[in-house]
C-alpha cells in the first residue's frame, strides 16, 4: 500500500492509555458494525480483519462473536501495538501481524478464512489497489465464507451528501488516485472475482456495507 499524504480528517487516531490509540470514527461506528456482524458473520470459524487500524473494532467483534477466532492485520507497527493492547485479554484474537492487503499474493499465507472484514480503507487507496485487494480476499475465503466491506461510497456515480463531497474533494486534492469508489463498481468487482452479493446494507453516517459470499461447493 503506497504511503500517501491524507487530509487531517482521514485515518485520525489519538494517543490513549499505554499503547492504545483511539480513532474517533471507530468509537462511533463500533456498535453498528457489531450489529452488522452479528447478523451476517458465521457463528464459528476463522476471521481475518484487513487494515485493523487501532484495534478497537477487532476487540469489539471478538467479544460479539466469541466462537470466531480473529486474526487482525495492519501495516503500521504502532497500530499493531495498539491492536494487541486492546485485544490482550481476549483468547479468540491472535497477535496482530503485518499485512499490506493491496499487494499481490497474500492469500497464499492467510487462506482458509470463513470471514474477511475490511472497514474504511478503499476510499484511501487507488482503484488498482482495490482490485488487487478484492481479488486476494476472494482467494482467501473458504467456500461459503463471507467478505464484509464497509465504508463511504458513491451511489450510482454520485456523492449523496455535502459531507461526503467535502471529504472526497479533500482526498483527491491530496492524491488524485484515491477517493470514494462507486457502489456499482464495487459490486461488479466482487462479482468478477466469483463472490455473490448477499446484501448491500445502508449504515449510519451515510456509509454502506457490502456483504458478499464465496459460493459453497
N, C-alpha and C positions, 0 to 999 in steps of 0.2 A: 504494500500500500504506500503510494507516494506521500511523503510528508508535505502537507500543503499549509500555507497560511490561511487561517479561517477567521471570520469575523468574531468579535467578542461574545456574540450570542450563541455561538456553536460550541458544543463539547465542553461546556463550562463545568469545572469541578473545583470545589474549595477544600481546604485542609480541615479535616475533622480530628477526632481523637486518635492519637497514635498514628498508625499508617493509613487509617481510613480517610478516604476522600469522599466528599459529599457533592453529588450532582443534583441541583435543584429539580431538573426535569425528571430524574429517576425517583426523587421523593414524591413528585406529583403524580406520576403515572403508574407507580408500582401496584397499587390496589387494582386498578383497571386491568393491568396486564395479568395479574394473578387470576382474576375472574375469567379472563380470556383463556388462559392455560387450563384452568380447572374444567372448562367446557370442551376444549379441543385437544388437549395433550393426552397421550396414553397414561394409564394409571401406573404402569411399571415400565422398566427398561432403562436404556441409556440415552442421555440427552447431552447435546453439545451446544453450548452458547458461544456464538461468534461475537468478537468485539465486546467483551463483557463489561468494559468500562470500569466503574468504581467497585463493582461487586454488589451494589445494593439490590440489583434485580435478581441475580442468581441466588442470593441468600434468601430472598423472599420466595422465589419459585421453589427452592428446595424445601422450605417449610410448608408450602401449599401442597406439594407433591412429594411426600416423604418416601414413597416407594420408587421414585425415579432417581437414578444416580447421575449427577451432573458433572460435566467437565467444562469449566469456564476457560476461556482463552482471551488473550489480549496481547497486542504488540508492545505496549509501553510497560517497562519494568515497574515504574511507580504505581501503575494501576494494577499490576499483578499482585504487588504487595498489599494494596488496598482490598482486592478481592479476597485474598487469603485472610486478611484481618476480619472481614465481615463474615466469612464462612468458617472461621476457625473452630466453632463448636458444633458444626453440622457434619454428621457421619456420612451423609449422602452427597457431599461435594468434594471433588478431588482438588488438590492444589492447582492453581491456575498455571497454564502453560503458554508459551509464546507461540502465536499463530497469526500469520498475515493471511486473512481469508480471501484477499484479492489476488493471490499468487496461484499459479497452476500447480497441481499435484498433491495438495494437502489431503485429499480424500484417501490417498494410499496409506496414510498414517492414522486416520481417525474414522475408519469405516465401521459399519455395523451399528449405526445410530437409529434409535426409534424416534428421536425428536431432534430437530435443529431449531434454534431460536436466534433471531437477529433483530436487535432493537436500535432504531435511529442511527443507521450508518449510510444507507445507499444515497442519501442526498449529499453526503460528504465525499463521495468517490465518483469516478467517471463512469460513463455507460460501459466502456470496455471492461473496467474492473467489476462492475455489477454483473456483466455477462459471465465473467470468469467465476465469480463467487457463486452464482446460482447454479452453474454447471457443476462445480465441485460439490456443492451441497447435495445436488440430486444424486451424485455418485456415492455420497457418503451414507445416505439413508438406506436402511433395510426396506425390502418390500413391505408396504403398509405403514412405513414411517412417515412422519409429518414434518413439514417445514413451515414455521410461523415467522413471518416477516412483517415488522411494524415500523411505521414512520410517517412523515408527511409526504404527500404525493399530489401531483396534478390529477385532475379528473377530466378525462376526455380532452387532454391537451391544455386545460385551463387551470389557473390558480383560483381558488374559490374563497379566499379571504384576504383582507388588506394585510394582516399579519404575515400570511404566507407569501404574499407578493414582496413585502419588505425583506423578509428573511431570504427568499430565493434571490432577490436582486443583490443582497449583500454577499451571498455565497458566490455568485457569478462574477461579481466585481473583484473578489479575491482570486478566483480561478474559473475561467470560462468553461473548463471541462466538467465542473461539478454542478450541483443544483438539483432541484426536485425532478424526479423521474415521473413518467406518466403511468397511471394505473393500468391502462390497456397495454402498454409496452411491457410492464412487469408481468402481467397475466400471460401475455404471449410468450415471453421469455421462459416462464415456468413451464408452459405447455410444450414448448420446443424441446425442453430437457426431460420430457416424459412425466411431468408432475400434473396432477389433476387438481384444479382449484375447487376446494370444497365450499369455501365461503370467503367473501371479502367483507370484513366487519368494520363498520363505522365506529371509531373510537373517540374518546374525549379530545378536546383541543384540536379538532379538525384533522385528526390522524386516521390512518387506515391500517388494518391488519389483514394480510393475505394468509389464509390457511390452505396449504397445499399438501397433497398426499402422493407418495410414490405408490402406484397401484400394486396391490397384493399379487403374489404369484398365482 
